[in-house]
């Protein structure tokens, strides 16, 4: 039997990710079998989870996934501790009733929360904050509190004394420490595979967490996981699938690849940044990532260009979609020639945030039919001519403009597909 729990906080920026990474490595060092997950549509944090725990990190999305799908992925833990990092604040979701929130996910899985409170600018008022979260929704069980960014021993004593009135233990106090900071960019943290000193950072974080949090108590806080016998649901869009995977193309949901592989597909990877092309395949997938950081290198990757243009079918998401266009403009205003598979031009010159869940219906390509997706990018579309790939609604059910492009051998959009509806 496996146990699971979620790490959450009252708001973003409270330190969930760093503490989770330290916990994962500390538990790994102890030899405790563990599987991690990230709540919501996040590609960057799972890369850090993978590195810290040494095992695959899955996304669990209570807005985009059915309860059966969520349970199916959680069941992969099997005799391991399932440690889930929440997104944003505990009750922050896609709709007014908190659908898609970490609290919603906790209810679906019947798992408790460990609440991380950023105590850096508070004293006795921490009790009012904790009281609000402990009592806001009685169907959400908060089994422990971790105080983060504590300034001193006297500060810790004041906080603990204020929280002693609640039947919820404070299981740790993590003091302010610049060694627990990671660099970030416009989509979040700098990717794990770009950080050359990450192993040293994670080991240091694990030592700090081991000395700051009562891990023995933490391990007792979880609830058992209900196993799902639902089969992996997504049929592969092709028999032989070649996926671009490197620092420029890294945003891939593992549950999609798991489904395709378990249902008979052959999946191989290649690196455009190494000027590799796909091998013999029926479908090439160019995932999202950070192609804008490697625009010149990609533009000069002649073998990659040649092999992609000769591929029978190509699909791109977000960054991959941009590379499939005729060109894109970087932040400095320089245009870089791209694959030209779609009549598309994009730009980072004047960045604008596009963000939100999407209900989509694919008219062609590997994701034909109804799917749940999300959008998160700063690039703007200068030109997008051709047949539109997806009809789109937002999380409120409001109709949006059709998006994406497709032709006889290529398709793509800025949207990241999460799961079938």
C-alpha positions in Angstrom: 0.0 0.0 0.0 1.3 3.5 -0.9 0.8 6.8 0.9 0.6 10.2 -0.6 0.4 13.9 0.4 0.5 17.3 -1.2 2.8 20.2 -0.6 0.9 23.5 -0.9 0.9 27.1 0.3 -1.4 30.1 0.8 0.2 31.8 -2.3 2.8 31.5 -5.0 6.3 32.4 -4.1 6.1 30.7 -0.7 8.9 28.3 -1.4 7.0 25.1 -2.4 9.3 24.1 -5.2 12.6 24.4 -3.3 11.3 22.7 -0.2 9.8 19.9 -2.3 13.1 19.4 -4.1 14.9 19.2 -0.8 12.4 16.8 0.5 12.7 14.6 -2.6 16.5 14.4 -2.4 16.5 13.9 1.4 14.0 11.1 1.2 16.0 9.5 -1.7 19.2 9.7 0.4 17.3 7.9 3.2 16.4 5.2 0.7 12.7 5.8 0.8 11.0 4.8 -2.5 9.3 7.9 -3.8 7.3 9.1 -6.8 6.7 12.8 -7.3 4.0 14.7 -9.2 3.2 18.3 -10.0 -0.3 19.8 -9.8 -1.5 21.5 -12.9 0.0 22.3 -16.3 3.7 22.7 -15.5 6.7 21.5 -17.5 9.6 23.2 -15.7 9.2 22.1 -12.1 8.8 18.4 -13.0 12.3 18.5 -14.6 13.7 19.5 -11.2 11.6 16.8 -9.5 13.1 14.2 -11.9 16.6 15.3 -11.1 16.0 15.4 -7.3 14.3 12.1 -6.9 15.9 10.1 -9.7 12.5 9.0 -11.0 9.9 10.3 -13.5 7.6 13.1 -12.3 4.0 13.2 -13.6 1.5 16.0 -13.9 -1.8 15.7 -12.1 -4.4 18.2 -13.4 -7.8 18.2 -11.8 -9.3 20.5 -14.4 -8.0 18.9 -17.5 -8.1 15.2 -16.3 -11.0 13.1 -15.2 -11.0 11.6 -11.7 -10.2 8.2 -13.2 -7.2 9.6 -15.1 -5.9 11.3 -11.9 -6.2 8.1 -9.9 -4.6 6.1 -12.8 -1.5 8.3 -12.7 -1.4 8.4 -8.9 -1.5 4.6 -8.9 1.9 4.5 -10.6 3.4 5.2 -7.1 2.8 1.5 -6.1 4.4 0.9 -2.7 6.1 4.3 -2.9 5.4 7.6 -1.2 3.6 9.9 -3.7 4.7 13.5 -3.0 2.8 16.1 -5.0 3.8 19.7 -5.3 0.8 22.0 -5.6 0.5 25.0 -7.9 -0.1 28.7 -6.9 -2.2 29.0 -3.7 -4.0 26.0 -2.2 -7.5 27.1 -3.4 -6.4 28.9 -6.6 -8.1 27.2 -9.6 -9.4 27.7 -13.1 -13.0 28.6 -12.0 -14.8 30.3 -9.1 -15.3 26.9 -7.4 -11.6 26.2 -7.4 -11.7 23.5 -10.1 -8.1 22.7 -11.1 -6.7 23.8 -7.7 -4.5 21.9 -5.4 -7.4 21.6 -3.0 -9.5 20.1 -5.7 -6.8 17.6 -6.5 -6.5 16.7 -2.8 -10.2 15.9 -2.7 -10.1 13.7 -5.8 -7.2 11.7 -4.3 -8.4 11.9 -0.7 -4.9 13.0 0.3 -3.9 15.5 3.0 -2.0 18.8 2.7 1.3 20.0 4.2 1.0 23.8 4.2 4.1 25.9 3.7 3.7 29.4 5.1 6.1 32.1 4.1 6.7 33.7 7.5 9.2 36.3 6.4 7.0 39.3 7.0 4.6 38.2 9.7 4.5 37.6 13.5 1.4 36.6 15.5 -0.7 37.2 12.5 0.4 33.9 11.2 -2.3 32.4 13.4 -5.1 34.2 11.6 -3.7 33.1 8.2 -3.4 29.5 9.4 -6.9 29.6 10.9 -8.3 30.7 7.6 -6.8 27.9 5.6 -7.5 25.2 8.2 -11.2 26.1 8.3 -12.0 27.5 4.8 -13.0 24.0 3.4 -13.6 21.2 5.9 -13.3 18.7 3.1 -9.6 19.6 2.7 -7.4 18.1 5.4 -4.3 20.0 6.4 -2.2 17.6 8.4 1.0 19.7 9.0 2.6 23.2 8.6 6.1 24.1 7.5 7.3 27.6 8.3 9.5 29.0 5.6 11.9 32.0 5.5 12.0 32.3 9.3 14.4 35.0 10.3 15.7 33.9 13.7 15.2 31.6 16.7 13.1 34.2 18.5 11.0 34.6 15.4 10.5 30.9 15.2 9.4 30.7 18.8 6.9 33.5 18.3 5.4 31.8 15.3 5.2 28.4 16.9 3.6 29.8 20.0 1.0 31.6 17.9 0.2 28.3 16.0 0.1 26.1 19.1 -3.7 26.8 19.5 -4.4 24.6 16.5 -4.6 20.8 16.3 -2.2 20.9 13.4 1.5 20.3 14.1 4.3 22.6 12.9 6.7 19.9 11.5 9.5 22.2 10.5 11.0 25.7 10.3 13.2 26.6 7.3 15.3 29.7 7.9 16.0 32.4 5.3 18.9 31.2 3.2 20.2 32.5 -0.1 21.5 29.0 -0.8 17.9 28.0 -1.3 17.3 30.2 -4.4 17.3 29.2 -8.0 17.5 31.6 -11.0 14.4 32.1 -13.2 13.2 33.5 -16.5 9.9 34.5 -18.1 8.2 31.1 -17.9 9.5 30.1 -14.5 12.8 28.6 -13.2 15.8 28.2 -15.5 15.4 24.6 -16.7 17.1 21.8 -14.6 19.1 20.6 -17.6 20.6 24.1 -18.0 21.9 24.3 -14.4 25.4 22.9 -14.3 25.6 23.1 -10.5 22.2 21.6 -9.8 23.3 18.4 -8.1 25.3 20.4 -5.6 22.4 22.8 -5.0 19.9 19.9 -4.5 22.2 18.1 -2.1 22.7 21.3 -0.1 19.0 21.9 0.0 18.4 18.3 1.1 20.8 18.7 4.0 19.1 22.0 5.1 15.6 20.3 4.8 16.8 17.2 6.8 17.9 19.5 9.6 14.9 21.8 9.4 11.9 19.5 9.0 10.8 16.4 11.0 10.9 13.9 8.2 9.8 11.0 10.4 6.7 13.0 11.3 6.1 14.0 7.7 6.1 10.4 6.6 3.3 9.6 9.0 1.0 12.4 7.6 0.0 10.8 4.3 -3.1 8.9 3.4 -3.3 5.6 1.5 -3.7 5.8 -2.3 -6.7 4.1 -3.9 -5.5 2.1 -6.9 -7.0 2.5 -10.3 -7.4 -0.4 -12.8 -8.3 2.0 -15.7 -6.2 1.3 -18.7 -4.1 4.0 -20.4 -6.6 5.7 -22.5 -4.9 7.5 -25.4 -4.3 5.5 -28.6 -1.0 6.5 -30.4 -1.5 8.9 -33.4 1.2 6.9 -35.3 3.1 3.6 -34.9 6.6 5.2 -35.0 6.9 8.5 -33.3 10.0 10.6 -33.1 10.1 13.4 -30.4 12.5 16.3 -30.3 14.0 16.5 -26.8 16.7 18.8 -25.7 17.0 22.3 -24.0 15.0 23.9 -26.8 12.3 21.3 -26.9 11.6 19.9 -23.4 7.9 20.4 -22.6 6.5 16.9 -22.9 3.8 15.3 -20.7 5.0 11.9 -19.7 1.5 10.4 -19.3 0.9 11.0 -23.1 4.1 9.2 -24.1 3.3 6.4 -21.5 -0.1 5.9 -23.1 1.2 5.8 -26.6 4.0 3.4 -25.7 1.8 1.1 -23.7 -0.7 0.9 -26.6 2.0 -0.2 -29.0 3.8 2.9 -30.4 7.6 3.0 -30.9 8.9 6.3 -29.5 12.4 7.6 -30.1 13.9 11.0 -29.3 16.4 13.3 -31.2 18.1 16.6 -30.5 17.7 19.5 -33.0 20.3 21.5 -31.1 22.8 18.7 -31.9 21.7 19.0 -35.6 20.0 15.6 -35.4 17.0 14.8 -37.4 14.3 12.2 -36.7 15.0 8.6 -37.9 12.5 6.6 -39.9 9.1 7.4 -38.4 5.5 8.1 -39.2 5.2 11.3 -37.1 7.6 13.9 -35.7 6.6 15.9 -32.6 8.3 19.2 -31.8 7.3 20.0 -28.2 7.3 23.4 -26.5 10.4 24.7 -24.8 12.8 27.6 -25.3 13.7 27.7 -29.1 13.9 31.5 -28.8 17.1 31.1 -26.7 18.7 29.0 -29.5 17.2 30.7 -32.6 20.5 31.2 -34.4 21.7 27.6 -33.7 18.4 26.1 -34.9 18.3 28.3 -37.9 21.7 26.9 -39.0 20.9 23.2 -38.2 21.0 22.1 -41.8 20.6 18.3 -41.1 17.7 19.0 -38.8 16.0 21.1 -41.4 16.5 18.6 -44.2 15.3 15.6 -42.2 12.2 17.4 -40.8 11.2 18.6 -44.3 11.4 15.0 -45.5 9.4 13.6 -42.6 5.9 12.3 -43.5 4.1 14.2 -40.8 5.1 16.9 -38.3 3.2 18.3 -35.3 4.4 21.2 -33.1 3.3 22.7 -29.8 4.1 26.3 -28.7 7.8 26.6 -29.3 7.7 23.7 -31.7 4.9 25.4 -33.5 7.0 28.6 -33.8 9.9 26.6 -35.3 7.5 25.1 -37.9 6.8 28.6 -39.2 8.7 30.6 -41.8 10.5 32.6 -39.2 10.4 34.3 -35.8 11.7 37.5 -34.4 13.8 37.4 -31.2 13.7 40.0 -28.3 16.3 42.2 -30.0 14.2 42.4 -33.2 16.3 40.0 -35.3 14.4 37.6 -37.6 15.5 33.9 -37.8 14.6 31.6 -40.6 12.7 28.5 -39.5 11.3 25.3 -41.2 8.6 26.9 -43.3 6.2 24.0 -42.9 3.4 26.4 -42.0 2.5 29.9 -43.2 3.4 31.4 -39.8 5.5 34.2 -38.5 5.9 34.9 -34.7 7.7 37.4 -32.5 9.2 37.9 -29.1 10.1 41.5 -29.8 7.0 42.8 -27.9 6.3 40.1 -25.4 2.7 39.6 -24.3 1.4 36.9 -21.9 -1.1 34.4 -23.2 -2.3 32.1 -20.4 -5.2 29.9 -19.5 -6.9 26.5 -19.8 -8.6 25.6 -23.1 -11.2 23.2 -24.3 -10.3 22.3 -27.8 -11.6 20.3 -30.8 -9.0 19.2 -33.3 -10.0 19.2 -36.9 -6.9 17.3 -38.1 -3.4 16.1 -36.9 -2.5 13.8 -34.1 -5.1 15.3 -31.7 -8.3 15.2 -33.7 -11.4 15.5 -31.6 -12.1 16.9 -28.1 -9.1 17.5 -25.7 -8.2 19.6 -22.7 -5.3 21.9 -23.2 -3.5 25.0 -21.8 -1.8 28.0 -23.2 1.2 29.7 -21.6 3.6 31.8 -23.8 4.8 35.4 -24.4 5.3 35.2 -28.2 2.9 37.0 -30.5 1.6 35.9 -33.9 2.4 38.2 -36.7 1.0 36.1 -39.5 -1.0 32.8 -39.3 -2.5 32.0 -42.7 -4.1 28.6 -43.6 -6.7 26.2 -42.3 -7.2 26.5 -38.5 -6.4 23.4 -36.5 -8.4 23.8 -33.3 -11.7 25.3 -32.3 -11.2 26.7 -28.8 -13.2 27.7 -25.6 -11.7 28.9 -22.3 -12.2 27.4 -18.9 -15.5 29.3 -18.5 -16.9 27.8 -21.7 -16.6 31.0 -23.6 -15.8 30.6 -27.3 -12.4 31.9 -28.5 -11.0 32.4 -31.9 -10.0 29.2 -33.7 -6.2 28.7 -33.6 -3.3 26.7 -35.0 -2.7 25.7 -38.6 -2.7 22.5 -40.6 -1.9 21.2 -44.1 -1.3 17.9 -45.7 1.9 17.0 -43.7 2.1 19.5 -40.9 0.0 20.8 -38.0 0.5 22.7 -34.8 -0.6 25.5 -32.4 0.5 27.4 -29.3 -1.7 25.1 -27.2 -0.3 22.3 -25.0 -2.6 19.2 -25.1 -3.1 17.6 -21.7 -5.7 14.9 -22.1 -8.6 13.7 -24.0 -12.1 14.9 -23.1 
